[in-house]
Amino acid sequence: MKSQDFYMEQTDSSLVKSLIVSNYFDTWLNIVYGYTNKNFVIYVDLYCGPGEYENSKKSTPALIMDKLNSKEALMKKAKNKLLFWFNDSNPILTKKLTECLQTYGLENIKFDKPSVPCNPMTVFITNYELPSVEIETLIRRLDFPILAFLDPWGYKGISKELIDMIVNKPYSDCIFFFNYNRIRPAIENENVIEHVQKILGSEGLKNVKERLMMATTQYQKEIIILDEIIKYFSNNYRRYVVPFRFLTYTTQKQRTSHYIIFVTKNSTAQKVMKEIMSKLCSDTHELHFSYIPPNPQLSFLGIDQSDESKEKIKKRLLQTYAGKELSFKELYAKEGYYNVYTVDQYFDILKDLEIEGKVVFSLPPTKKGNDRKLSADNLYKMGKVKFV
Ligand SMILES: C[S@@+](CC[C@H](N)C(=O)[O-])C[C@H]1O[C@@H](n2cnc3c(N)ncnc32)[C@H](O)[C@@H]1O
């Protein structure tokens, strides 16, 4: 796609994507600020674009600045520690971004790779084309927490190795664009095998190919690919991978265009991201949230398999935790590897089990007033769940 076409107008899907990132930015800065003893934290956007669409709608970099400007406490934290690194291979776009950032009063803009010493709120702007060894070296050297957003048009530059480099650092998370529409056919295409292996791994690619032979519908195929992605990017369910699916319409039906995928080691981060995504989604499946663009004629095609998924979760909970008692927080952190349900949704699933007499909730007896009320919030903060 040509840059000038993409940035003409913001689609609903692009807005949802930018909201996922900018809403999470707020949480990340709060979490990281509270815990890190590093002098700096950095927001990294390696495919940043101009910050604004031609029709003046704001995209991710500008929405992030709006977020900071709208919250005094957040800005105070930013002014203490935050750095920005925006990269885009197209210098025309980074020039536009610079102008956009200047309207936010950002004065410390350096057209150079990130380096310290520098002042908080310094913006570094570069024009590397990914994949890039220099980018990888720079990321490797950054010795402070990172929130990275990787949003290419295709899948050029996205690799498990790069994402590991980011997420392996303390308090560092990554949000990336997974181009399902392009990767799905690429799985069968020997000419691009190298690129696909960088995303799925050679074993993952082999597994996907084998499993795809058993699938009969397009949706089954998609879930198999997603399942392998989750397994691989979560390092076999040892960190959290939260996918958000975007659908588009062809003349007759809906089909998946891409996913936005969040990777984190932090259980609070996955909890909050699931809440952010669930507010922006029109359908929740066991493995993903979905944004289905409005199209009244086709709304009956919305896929809702949540009831079936919830039954599966109940069954797994009863098998895994039989006879055990644990805090709801711990239970949610353990379960978070396997599905995208929010704390509220998990609470509802557990309430069903409580009604069936299979689970007992408890809150500390000393609590008074609202703290004694059995709610998802209270149970998460201080409650226990016993599987009988
Ligand atoms: C989907 S757009 C990013 C949109 C942006 N994240 C936003 O929210 O406005 C992809 C951007 O990546 C840039 N780009 C394309 N190929 C690239 C590459 N190989 N390396 C770095 N940037 C690239 C394009 O110029 C384009 O601005």
Ligand as a Chemical Component Dictionary entry (heavy atoms), coordinates in Angstrom:
data_LIG
# 
_chem_comp.id                   LIG 
_chem_comp.type                 NON-POLYMER 
_chem_comp.pdbx_formal_charge   0 
_chem_comp.three_letter_code    LIG 
# 
loop_
_chem_comp_atom.comp_id 
_chem_comp_atom.atom_id 
_chem_comp_atom.alt_atom_id 
_chem_comp_atom.type_symbol 
_chem_comp_atom.charge 
_chem_comp_atom.model_Cartn_x 
_chem_comp_atom.model_Cartn_y 
_chem_comp_atom.model_Cartn_z 
_chem_comp_atom.pdbx_ordinal 
LIG C1  C1  C 0  0.395  0.713  9.164  1  
LIG S1  S1  S 1  1.411  2.083  8.960  2  
LIG C2  C2  C 0  1.662  2.580  10.632 3  
LIG C3  C3  C 0  0.549  3.363  11.202 4  
LIG C4  C4  C 0  0.868  3.947  12.542 5  
LIG N1  N1  N 0  1.230  2.918  13.489 6  
LIG C5  C5  C 0  -0.300 4.721  13.085 7  
LIG O1  O1  O 0  -0.912 4.317  14.072 8  
LIG O2  O2  O -1 -0.571 5.762  12.499 9  
LIG C6  C6  C 0  2.941  1.417  8.531  10 
LIG C7  C7  C 0  4.092  2.437  8.496  11 
LIG O3  O3  O 0  5.313  1.709  8.367  12 
LIG C8  C8  C 0  6.184  2.376  7.473  13 
LIG N2  N2  N 0  7.016  1.300  6.894  14 
LIG C9  C9  C 0  6.694  0.463  5.890  15 
LIG N3  N3  N 0  7.660  -0.447 5.700  16 
LIG C10 C10 C 0  8.609  -0.179 6.649  17 
LIG C11 C11 C 0  9.850  -0.791 6.983  18 
LIG N4  N4  N 0  10.297 -1.855 6.318  19 
LIG N5  N5  N 0  10.546 -0.287 8.025  20 
LIG C12 C12 C 0  10.107 0.801  8.714  21 
LIG N6  N6  N 0  8.943  1.424  8.417  22 
LIG C13 C13 C 0  8.203  0.932  7.390  23 
LIG C14 C14 C 0  5.285  3.067  6.480  24 
LIG O4  O4  O 0  5.914  4.208  5.928  25 
LIG C15 C15 C 0  4.053  3.396  7.322  26 
LIG O5  O5  O 0  4.095  4.713  7.772  27 
# 
loop_
_chem_comp_bond.comp_id 
_chem_comp_bond.atom_id_1 
_chem_comp_bond.atom_id_2 
_chem_comp_bond.value_order 
_chem_comp_bond.pdbx_ordinal 
LIG C1  S1  SING 1  
LIG S1  C2  SING 2  
LIG S1  C6  SING 3  
LIG C2  C3  SING 4  
LIG C3  C4  SING 5  
LIG C4  N1  SING 6  
LIG C4  C5  SING 7  
LIG C5  O1  DOUB 8  
LIG C5  O2  SING 9  
LIG C6  C7  SING 10 
LIG C7  O3  SING 11 
LIG C7  C15 SING 12 
LIG O3  C8  SING 13 
LIG C8  N2  SING 14 
LIG C8  C14 SING 15 
LIG N2  C9  SING 16 
LIG N2  C13 SING 17 
LIG C9  N3  DOUB 18 
LIG N3  C10 SING 19 
LIG C10 C11 SING 20 
LIG C10 C13 DOUB 21 
LIG C11 N4  SING 22 
LIG C11 N5  DOUB 23 
LIG N5  C12 SING 24 
LIG C12 N6  DOUB 25 
LIG N6  C13 SING 26 
LIG C14 O4  SING 27 
LIG C14 C15 SING 28 
LIG C15 O5  SING 29 
# 
